[in-house]
Amino acid sequence: MQYHYRPNQASEFMHMASAVHITDAWVNKHQVGTSGERGMPVINSQATQILGVKEYEMDEIWDLAVDVNNDVIKQFVQH
């Protein structure tokens, strides 16, 4: 996705670019995978504004995502 580091420049796909941008940071932070970044990408504050997510909500959302991710992994391991 061309604009995931600059979601405010994505014109018609700003929401999608913002979601990908934040997800990229989450994946790197929680070491679920890697985008090839050497460090934790800084979340562009415009991405959270575009999606209507407050900065303080990010940790709660990320904690929920970790729980869901762990549940999915358990399902695969049990089979």
N, C-alpha and C positions, 0 to 999 in steps of 0.2 A: 504494500500500500504506500503509494508515493508520499502522502502528506501526514503519516502517522506521527512524525516529530513536529509538524507544524499544522495541527488540525484546523486552526482558524483560517488557513489558506486553501482548504479543500473544497470550497464553495458548496456544491450540492451534496457532498458526502461528509460534512463536518461531524455529524454524530458518529458515523462509522469510524472515521479517522480518530476521533477522540476516544472511542471505546477501545480501539486497537492500541492506541498510545498508552492508555492506562493499563490495559492487560499486559502489554509488553513489560512495563515496569513491575507489575505483580509477578510475572513469571520469573523475572530476574531476581527480585527480592526474595522469593520463596524457593528459589532454585528448583523449580518444577521443570525447567528447561532453560534454554538460553536463546537470546536473539542475536548472540554474537557480540554483545556489548561487553566491555571489560569491567565496567562498574555499573552500579545501579543508575539507570536513566532517571533524570530529574523529571518529575511530572510537571508538565506544562499547565499552569493554573488556568489557562484558557480552555483546556480540555475539560476540566472539572466544571467550569462555568457553562460550557456548551451543553454538557450532560445534566446540569443542574445538581451536581453532587458537591456538597460542602467538604472542605478539607478535613474537618473533624470526623466526617462519616467514613472516610477512606479506611481507617483501621478496622472499623466494625465490618465493613463490606469485605475487606481482605480476610478477616478472621472467619467469616461465613464461607468464603471461597475455599479457604484451607480445609475447613471441616468437610465440605462437599467433596473436595479433591481427595481427601483421606478416605471418605466413604467409597468413592469410586475405585480407588486402589485396592481397598479391602475386598470389594466384589470380585475384582480380577484375580486376586491372590487366592481366594477361597475356591475358585473353579479350576 
